[in-house]
Amino acid sequence: MSDLKMSEPIKRTVNWEKYTALSSMLVAVLALAISIWQSYNIQQHNKLSLRPYLEAEFNTTLEDGWELYINNQGLGPAQVTDVKYIVDGTIYRDRDAFLIALGEDPDCYVMGNVGRFYKVSDRQIVFSTLNNTCRKTEAELMALLSRMQMILDYQSLYGETYQLVIGQH
């Protein structure tokens, strides 16, 4: 028989510190990724929750007058950034010039500040006939409205831009 001894198996020790450190790092990276994803989703939700929605409201009165209002029907405020008044394809920046182009006397109308900051559920007058001398029959009013258009550009708190178009062309 030979003097060869059977070697004993080598004992391997597991380096638990290394595995613990790696798993801790993995958990931290996953927690960071989930936090970033969650904050992005919250921001998207806030954008949708605070979206403004400007809407035109047109009313006629019993005395053959008319009124045009702008309402914020959204859940967030709206900042008007630009207002265009259009008559027969020509753009006007001034409401008096717009009314004169329509053949109307600006003194016949009460006018509110359209280019403004609209809070939630805010309502602002655009035009309203002032007295009985400014009356229009239904046919005259329809002819007047068919020639005019107003375009309001506005934005949300997050800078998203929207447009309200009143009238058709």
C-alpha positions as a Markdown table, in Angstrom:
| # | Residue | x | y | z |
|---|---|---|---|---|
| 1 | Met | 0.0 | 0.0 | 0.0 |
| 2 | Ser | 1.2 | 3.4 | -0.7 |
| 3 | Asp | 1.7 | 6.3 | 1.5 |
| 4 | Leu | -0.8 | 8.4 | -0.3 |
| 5 | Lys | -3.3 | 9.9 | 1.9 |
| 6 | Met | -6.6 | 10.8 | 0.9 |
| 7 | Ser | -6.9 | 14.5 | 1.0 |
| 8 | Glu | -9.6 | 15.9 | 3.0 |
| 9 | Pro | -12.1 | 18.1 | 1.2 |
| 10 | Ile | -11.4 | 21.8 | 1.3 |
| 11 | Lys | -13.8 | 23.7 | 3.4 |
| 12 | Arg | -15.1 | 26.7 | 1.6 |
| 13 | Thr | -16.5 | 29.5 | 3.6 |
| 14 | Val | -19.2 | 31.7 | 2.3 |
| 15 | Asn | -18.5 | 35.4 | 2.3 |
| 16 | Trp | -21.9 | 36.5 | 3.6 |
| 17 | Glu | -20.8 | 40.2 | 3.9 |
| 18 | Lys | -20.3 | 40.4 | 0.1 |
| 19 | Tyr | -23.8 | 39.0 | -0.6 |
| 20 | Thr | -25.4 | 41.2 | 2.0 |
| 21 | Ala | -23.8 | 44.3 | 0.5 |
| 22 | Leu | -24.8 | 43.3 | -3.0 |
| 23 | Ser | -28.4 | 42.6 | -2.0 |
| 24 | Ser | -28.6 | 45.9 | 0.0 |
| 25 | Met | -27.4 | 47.8 | -3.0 |
| 26 | Leu | -29.9 | 46.1 | -5.3 |
| 27 | Val | -32.8 | 46.9 | -2.9 |
| 28 | Ala | -31.6 | 50.6 | -2.8 |
| 29 | Val | -31.4 | 50.9 | -6.6 |
| 30 | Leu | -34.9 | 49.3 | -7.0 |
| 31 | Ala | -36.3 | 51.7 | -4.3 |
| 32 | Leu | -34.8 | 54.7 | -6.1 |
| 33 | Ala | -36.2 | 53.5 | -9.4 |
| 34 | Ile | -39.7 | 53.1 | -7.9 |
| 35 | Ser | -39.5 | 56.5 | -6.2 |
| 36 | Ile | -38.6 | 58.2 | -9.5 |
| 37 | Trp | -41.4 | 56.4 | -11.4 |
| 38 | Gln | -43.9 | 57.2 | -8.6 |
| 39 | Ser | -43.0 | 60.9 | -8.6 |
| 40 | Tyr | -43.4 | 61.0 | -12.4 |
| 41 | Asn | -46.9 | 59.5 | -12.1 |
| 42 | Ile | -47.8 | 62.0 | -9.4 |
| 43 | Gln | -46.7 | 64.9 | -11.6 |
| 44 | Gln | -48.7 | 63.6 | -14.5 |
| 45 | His | -51.8 | 63.2 | -12.3 |
| 46 | Asn | -51.3 | 66.8 | -11.0 |
| 47 | Lys | -51.1 | 68.1 | -14.6 |
| 48 | Leu | -54.4 | 66.3 | -15.4 |
| 49 | Ser | -56.0 | 67.4 | -12.2 |
| 50 | Leu | -55.2 | 71.1 | -12.7 |
| 51 | Arg | -56.0 | 71.4 | -16.4 |
| 52 | Pro | -58.0 | 74.6 | -17.2 |
| 53 | Tyr | -60.8 | 74.5 | -19.7 |
| 54 | Leu | -62.1 | 77.9 | -21.0 |
| 55 | Glu | -65.5 | 77.9 | -22.6 |
| 56 | Ala | -67.6 | 80.6 | -24.2 |
| 57 | Glu | -71.1 | 81.3 | -23.1 |
| 58 | Phe | -73.4 | 83.3 | -25.4 |
| 59 | Asn | -76.8 | 84.7 | -24.2 |
| 60 | Thr | -79.5 | 86.8 | -25.7 |
| 61 | Thr | -81.7 | 89.0 | -23.7 |
| 62 | Leu | -85.4 | 89.7 | -24.0 |
| 63 | Glu | -84.6 | 93.2 | -25.2 |
| 64 | Asp | -82.8 | 92.0 | -28.3 |
| 65 | Gly | -79.4 | 92.4 | -26.6 |
| 66 | Trp | -76.6 | 89.9 | -26.3 |
| 67 | Glu | -73.9 | 88.9 | -24.0 |
| 68 | Leu | -70.7 | 86.8 | -24.4 |
| 69 | Tyr | -68.9 | 85.4 | -21.4 |
| 70 | Ile | -65.8 | 83.3 | -20.9 |
| 71 | Asn | -66.0 | 80.6 | -18.1 |
| 72 | Asn | -63.2 | 78.5 | -16.7 |
| 73 | Gln | -64.9 | 75.1 | -16.4 |
| 74 | Gly | -61.6 | 73.2 | -15.6 |
| 75 | Leu | -60.1 | 72.3 | -12.3 |
| 76 | Gly | -57.0 | 74.5 | -12.6 |
| 77 | Pro | -56.4 | 78.2 | -13.3 |
| 78 | Ala | -55.8 | 79.5 | -16.9 |
| 79 | Gln | -53.5 | 82.3 | -17.9 |
| 80 | Val | -54.5 | 84.0 | -21.2 |
| 81 | Thr | -51.3 | 84.6 | -23.2 |
| 82 | Asp | -52.8 | 86.1 | -26.4 |
| 83 | Val | -56.1 | 87.3 | -27.7 |
| 84 | Lys | -57.0 | 87.8 | -31.4 |
| 85 | Tyr | -60.2 | 89.4 | -32.7 |
| 86 | Ile | -60.9 | 88.5 | -36.3 |
| 87 | Val | -63.4 | 90.2 | -38.7 |
| 88 | Asp | -63.8 | 88.8 | -42.2 |
| 89 | Gly | -60.3 | 87.3 | -42.0 |
| 90 | Thr | -58.5 | 90.5 | -40.7 |
| 91 | Ile | -56.9 | 90.2 | -37.2 |
| 92 | Tyr | -57.3 | 93.0 | -34.7 |
| 93 | Arg | -55.6 | 93.2 | -31.3 |
| 94 | Asp | -57.9 | 96.0 | -29.9 |
| 95 | Arg | -61.6 | 95.4 | -29.1 |
| 96 | Asp | -62.7 | 98.8 | -30.2 |
| 97 | Ala | -61.1 | 98.4 | -33.6 |
| 98 | Phe | -62.7 | 95.0 | -33.8 |
| 99 | Leu | -66.2 | 96.4 | -33.0 |
| 100 | Ile | -65.7 | 99.3 | -35.5 |
| 101 | Ala | -64.7 | 96.7 | -38.2 |
| 102 | Leu | -67.9 | 94.9 | -37.4 |
| 103 | Gly | -69.8 | 98.2 | -37.9 |
| 104 | Glu | -70.6 | 98.5 | -34.2 |
| 105 | Asp | -70.3 | 101.5 | -31.9 |
| 106 | Pro | -67.9 | 100.5 | -29.0 |
| 107 | Asp | -69.9 | 102.7 | -26.7 |
| 108 | Cys | -72.8 | 100.3 | -27.1 |
| 109 | Tyr | -71.0 | 97.5 | -25.2 |
| 110 | Val | -69.8 | 96.8 | -21.7 |
| 111 | Met | -66.5 | 95.0 | -22.0 |
| 112 | Gly | -64.5 | 93.0 | -19.5 |
| 113 | Asn | -60.8 | 92.2 | -19.3 |
| 114 | Val | -60.5 | 89.1 | -21.5 |
| 115 | Gly | -56.7 | 88.7 | -21.4 |
| 116 | Arg | -56.4 | 87.8 | -17.8 |
| 117 | Phe | -55.8 | 85.0 | -15.2 |
| 118 | Tyr | -59.0 | 82.9 | -14.9 |
| 119 | Lys | -59.4 | 81.1 | -11.5 |
| 120 | Val | -61.4 | 77.9 | -11.3 |
| 121 | Ser | -65.1 | 78.6 | -11.8 |
| 122 | Asp | -64.3 | 82.2 | -12.9 |
| 123 | Arg | -66.6 | 84.0 | -15.3 |
| 124 | Gln | -65.6 | 87.1 | -17.2 |
| 125 | Ile | -67.8 | 89.2 | -19.5 |
| 126 | Val | -66.4 | 89.8 | -23.0 |
| 127 | Phe | -69.2 | 91.8 | -24.5 |
| 128 | Ser | -72.7 | 92.8 | -23.3 |
| 129 | Thr | -75.0 | 95.3 | -25.0 |
| 130 | Leu | -75.3 | 98.4 | -22.9 |
| 131 | Asn | -78.6 | 99.9 | -23.7 |
| 132 | Asn | -81.7 | 99.7 | -25.9 |
| 133 | Thr | -80.2 | 101.8 | -28.7 |
| 134 | Cys | -77.8 | 98.8 | -29.3 |
| 135 | Arg | -80.6 | 96.3 | -30.0 |
| 136 | Lys | -80.2 | 93.7 | -32.8 |
| 137 | Thr | -82.8 | 91.6 | -34.4 |
| 138 | Glu | -82.0 | 87.9 | -34.5 |
| 139 | Ala | -81.1 | 88.2 | -38.2 |
| 140 | Glu | -78.8 | 91.1 | -37.6 |
| 141 | Leu | -77.2 | 89.3 | -34.7 |
| 142 | Met | -76.6 | 86.2 | -36.7 |
| 143 | Ala | -75.1 | 88.2 | -39.5 |
| 144 | Leu | -72.8 | 89.9 | -37.0 |
| 145 | Leu | -71.7 | 86.7 | -35.4 |
| 146 | Ser | -71.0 | 85.0 | -38.8 |
| 147 | Arg | -68.4 | 87.7 | -39.6 |
| 148 | Met | -66.5 | 87.5 | -36.3 |
| 149 | Gln | -64.1 | 85.2 | -34.5 |
| 150 | Met | -62.1 | 85.4 | -31.3 |
| 151 | Ile | -59.1 | 83.2 | -30.5 |
| 152 | Leu | -57.7 | 83.0 | -26.9 |
| 153 | Asp | -54.4 | 81.3 | -26.3 |
| 154 | Tyr | -54.0 | 80.2 | -22.7 |
| 155 | Gln | -51.9 | 78.0 | -20.6 |
| 156 | Ser | -52.0 | 75.9 | -17.4 |
| 157 | Leu | -49.8 | 76.2 | -14.3 |
| 158 | Tyr | -47.6 | 73.6 | -15.9 |
| 159 | Gly | -47.1 | 75.7 | -19.1 |
| 160 | Glu | -49.3 | 73.4 | -21.3 |
| 161 | Thr | -50.9 | 75.5 | -24.0 |
| 162 | Tyr | -54.5 | 75.5 | -25.1 |
| 163 | Gln | -56.7 | 77.5 | -27.4 |
| 164 | Leu | -60.3 | 78.7 | -27.2 |
| 165 | Val | -61.9 | 79.6 | -30.6 |
| 166 | Ile | -65.2 | 81.5 | -30.5 |
| 167 | Gly | -67.0 | 81.8 | -33.8 |
| 168 | Gln | -66.3 | 80.0 | -37.1 |
| 169 | His | -64.3 | 80.7 | -40.2 |
